[in-house]
């Protein structure tokens, strides 16, 4: 193995490891949210505004410390302001609320796997934009995704549901919100670093949702477990996982990173089962495998060209366009 091959090999190993670790951190974060809901009696309407606000403040402090002028750039152009509001509220904020709402209604594993259906609507948007029909691997991936969700929701029964209809609705809605923040702001994401957009989105969503849901009115008695849980959700889910995953994307590309990022639903499902006693059956495993194969098929290349969608969905993270300001 020559020096170049050796370096490329280690670069790939490092990128894969960081992508796995980043995905696992998101899974752990979701399970910590599930702990707060099931063991501490908290509501997603209490947790999500606090999570968004704290994460937004931390990210923007870092952005302003680097460059105060650059941190304010998205607000100086009218079209950018409009796009940021849509990206931040209809995409990021809605995704966060629906994701944690799905966890509260089901489990972290179910919420993450339903969220991972986002490549399907993104693929369809890409096909409509390019005025083309889906390719064979894309059609098969859609069928696999639908079958995987069927297994998760029904556990093979046509009469009983293992997941409540509301959890299914919020989970699919979360995938739709991921689609919005991946597909809509193409121009915005090409002009500004994603961590800056995330910071403003978190702050906007957190501020507005704080006023709407008034978490200070909830009867919550803070103890060390709640504080640790909230800190884990913010630090692991919004800050640490994001940066780990993004470095992985830089090293191996979004097509491969999204496959290793499947560590998120796996970590969430395993930790939920071992720590919180959430059920995980062979039907759940089969559904997970179907969704993973769906992601694998969408990452395949055919005829020398990428067959993946133009936008690479990465749940709460928007992998593309990470240029520095």
C-alpha positions in Angstrom: 0.0 0.0 0.0 1.5 3.3 -1.1 1.5 6.5 1.1 -1.5 8.0 -0.7 -3.6 4.8 -0.4 -2.6 4.5 3.3 -3.7 8.1 4.0 -6.9 7.6 2.1 -7.6 4.4 4.0 -7.1 6.1 7.4 -9.1 9.1 6.2 -12.0 6.9 5.4 -11.7 5.0 8.6 -11.6 8.2 10.6 -14.6 9.7 8.7 -16.7 6.5 9.1 -15.9 6.4 12.9 -16.9 10.1 13.3 -20.1 9.5 11.4 -21.0 6.5 13.5 -20.1 8.4 16.7 -22.1 11.4 15.6 -25.1 9.3 14.8 -24.8 7.4 18.1 -24.8 10.7 19.9 -28.1 11.7 18.3 -29.5 8.3 19.3 -28.3 8.8 22.9 -29.8 12.3 22.9 -33.2 11.0 21.8 -33.1 8.2 24.4 -32.3 10.8 27.1 -35.4 12.7 25.9 -37.4 9.5 26.2 -36.1 9.1 29.8 -37.3 12.6 30.7 -40.8 11.8 29.3 -41.3 8.3 30.7 -39.4 8.5 34.0 -39.6 12.1 35.0 -43.1 12.9 33.6 -41.9 15.8 31.4 -43.6 16.9 28.2 -42.0 17.5 24.8 -43.7 20.9 24.9 -41.6 21.7 27.9 -38.3 20.2 26.7 -38.2 21.3 23.1 -38.4 25.1 23.6 -35.7 24.9 26.3 -33.5 22.7 24.2 -33.8 25.0 21.2 -33.2 28.2 23.1 -30.1 27.0 25.0 -28.6 25.4 21.9 -29.3 28.6 19.9 -27.6 30.8 22.5 -24.5 28.6 22.7 -24.1 28.4 18.9 -24.6 32.1 18.4 -22.2 33.0 21.2 -19.6 30.9 19.3 -20.5 32.5 16.0 -20.3 36.1 17.4 -17.0 35.3 19.1 -15.6 34.3 15.7 -17.0 37.2 13.7 -19.8 39.5 14.9 -20.2 40.9 11.4 -20.5 37.5 9.7 -23.0 36.3 12.3 -25.4 39.1 11.3 -25.1 38.6 7.5 -28.2 36.4 7.0 -30.4 39.3 8.3 -29.1 42.0 5.9 -30.8 40.8 2.7 -34.6 40.6 2.5 -34.7 37.2 0.6 -32.2 35.7 3.0 -34.4 36.8 6.0 -37.4 35.2 4.4 -35.6 32.0 3.6 -34.1 31.8 7.1 -37.5 32.2 8.7 -38.9 29.4 6.6 -35.8 27.2 7.1 -35.7 27.9 10.8 -39.4 27.6 11.7 -41.1 25.4 9.1 -38.0 23.2 8.9 -35.7 23.0 11.9 -38.2 24.0 14.7 -41.1 21.9 13.4 -38.7 19.0 13.0 -37.5 19.3 16.6 -41.1 19.4 18.0 -42.4 16.5 15.9 -39.3 14.4 16.6 -39.5 14.7 20.4 -43.3 14.5 20.2 -42.9 11.1 18.4 -40.5 10.0 21.1 -43.0 10.9 23.8 -45.7 9.0 21.9 -43.6 5.9 21.1 -39.9 5.6 21.6 -36.6 7.1 20.5 -36.0 4.2 18.1 -39.3 4.5 16.4 -39.0 8.3 16.1 -35.5 8.1 14.5 -36.5 5.4 12.0 -39.6 7.3 10.9 -37.5 10.5 10.6 -35.1 8.5 8.4 -37.8 8.2 5.8 -37.0 11.8 4.7 -34.9 10.6 1.7 -38.1 9.5 0.1 -39.9 12.8 -0.2 -36.5 14.5 -0.9 -36.0 12.0 -3.7 -39.4 12.7 -5.1 -38.7 16.5 -5.0 -35.4 15.9 -6.8 -37.2 13.9 -9.5 -39.8 16.6 -10.0 -37.1 19.3 -10.1 -35.1 17.3 -12.7 -38.2 16.3 -14.6 -37.3 12.7 -14.5 -38.7 9.4 -13.4 -37.3 7.5 -10.4 -34.6 5.0 -11.2 -34.9 1.3 -10.4 -32.9 1.5 -7.2 -35.0 4.5 -6.1 -38.3 2.7 -6.8 -37.1 -0.4 -4.8 -36.0 1.9 -2.0 -39.4 3.5 -1.8 -41.1 0.1 -1.6 -38.6 -1.0 1.1 -39.2 2.1 3.1 -43.0 1.6 3.0 -42.7 -2.0 3.9 -40.3 -1.2 6.8 -42.8 1.3 8.2 -45.5 -1.3 7.9 -43.5 -3.7 9.9 -42.7 -1.1 12.6 -46.3 0.1 12.9 -48.2 -3.2 12.7 -45.6 -5.9 13.8 -47.0 -8.0 11.0 -50.7 -7.7 12.1 -53.3 -6.2 10.0 -55.7 -5.6 12.9 -53.4 -4.3 15.7 -51.0 -1.4 15.7 -47.7 -1.5 17.7 -47.4 2.3 17.2 -50.2 4.8 17.8 -51.6 6.6 14.8 -50.6 9.9 16.3 -47.0 8.7 16.7 -47.0 7.6 13.1 -48.4 11.0 12.0 -45.9 13.0 14.0 -43.0 10.8 12.8 -44.0 11.2 9.1 -44.5 14.9 9.7 -41.0 15.0 11.1 -39.6 13.4 7.9 -41.6 16.1 6.0 -40.0 18.9 8.1 -36.6 17.4 7.3 -37.5 17.6 3.7 -38.4 21.3 4.0 -35.0 22.3 5.5 -33.1 20.1 3.1 -34.9 21.0 -0.1 -36.1 24.6 0.3 -33.1 26.7 1.3 -30.6 25.6 -1.4 -29.6 29.2 -2.0 -29.4 30.0 1.7 -27.2 27.0 2.4 -24.8 28.0 -0.4 -24.3 31.4 1.1 -23.8 30.8 4.9 -22.2 28.0 7.0 -24.9 25.7 8.3 -23.9 26.1 12.0 -24.8 29.8 11.7 -28.1 29.0 10.2 -28.7 26.4 12.9 -27.9 28.8 15.6 -30.4 31.4 14.4 -33.0 28.7 13.7 -32.6 27.3 17.2 -32.8 30.8 18.8 -35.9 31.8 16.7 -37.7 28.5 17.3 -36.8 28.5 21.0 -37.9 32.1 21.6 -41.2 31.8 19.7 -42.1 28.4 21.2 -41.2 29.7 24.7 -43.8 32.4 24.3 -46.4 29.9 22.9 -45.9 27.0 25.2 -44.7 28.8 28.3 -42.6 26.0 29.8 -42.1 28.0 33.0 -45.8 27.4 33.8 -45.3 23.6 33.9 -45.0 22.0 37.4 -41.5 20.7 37.0 -39.3 20.1 40.1 -35.8 20.2 38.9 -33.4 17.6 40.2 -30.0 16.4 39.0 -31.5 13.8 36.7 -33.6 16.3 34.8 -30.7 18.8 34.6 -28.4 16.1 33.4 -31.0 14.9 30.9 -31.6 18.3 29.4 -27.8 18.9 29.3 -27.4 15.6 27.4 -30.1 16.5 24.9 -28.6 19.9 24.2 -24.9 19.0 24.3 -25.0 15.6 22.7 -27.9 16.2 20.3 -27.4 19.8 19.2 -23.7 20.5 19.6 -21.4 17.5 19.9 -23.1 15.1 17.5 -23.5 17.8 14.9 -19.8 18.6 14.8 -18.7 15.0 14.9 -21.0 14.0 12.0 -20.0 17.1 9.9 -16.3 16.2 10.1 -17.2 12.7 9.0 -19.2 14.2 6.1 -16.2 16.3 5.1 -13.9 13.2 5.1 -16.0 10.6 3.3 -18.9 12.5 1.8 -22.7 12.6 2.6 -23.6 9.5 0.6 -21.4 7.3 2.8 -21.8 9.3 6.0 -25.6 8.9 6.0 -25.2 5.1 6.0 -22.9 5.3 9.0 -25.3 7.8 10.6 -27.8 4.9 10.7 -26.1 4.4 14.1 -28.6 6.9 15.4 -31.8 4.7 15.3 -29.7 1.6 16.2 -28.3 3.3 19.3 -31.7 4.8 20.2 -33.4 1.4 19.9 -30.8 -0.6 21.8 -30.4 2.0 24.6 -34.2 2.4 24.9 -34.6 -1.3 25.3 -31.7 -1.9 27.7 -32.1 1.3 29.8 -35.8 2.1 29.6 -37.3 -1.3 28.9 -38.8 -0.2 25.6 -39.9 -3.2 23.5 -37.8 -4.1 20.5 -39.1 -7.1 18.5 -38.0 -9.0 15.5 -40.6 -7.0 13.5 -38.8 -3.8 14.6 -35.5 -5.3 13.6 -36.9 -6.2 10.2 -38.3 -2.7 9.7 -34.9 -1.1 10.6 -33.2 -3.4 8.1 -35.6 -2.3 5.4 -35.0 1.4 6.0 -31.2 0.8 6.1 -31.3 -1.0 2.8 -33.4 1.9 1.5 -30.6 4.3 2.4 -28.0 1.9 0.9 -29.9 1.8 -2.4 -30.2 5.6 -2.5 -26.4 5.8 -2.1 -25.7 3.5 -5.0 -24.2 4.9 -8.2 -25.4 3.8 -11.6 -24.1 4.5 -15.1 -21.3 6.5 -13.7 -23.5 9.1 -12.1 -24.8 9.5 -8.6 -28.3 8.2 -8.2 -28.9 9.8 -4.8 -31.0 12.9 -4.6 -29.5 16.3 -5.1 -30.0 17.1 -1.4 -28.6 14.7 1.1 -30.9 14.4 4.1 -29.2 14.2 7.4 -32.0 14.4 9.9 -31.4 17.5 12.0 -28.1 18.4 10.4 -28.2 19.5 6.7 -24.8 18.1 5.6 -24.2 20.1 2.5 -22.6 23.4 2.0 -20.4 23.8 5.1 -18.3 26.6 3.7 -16.7 28.9 6.3 -17.6 32.6 6.4 
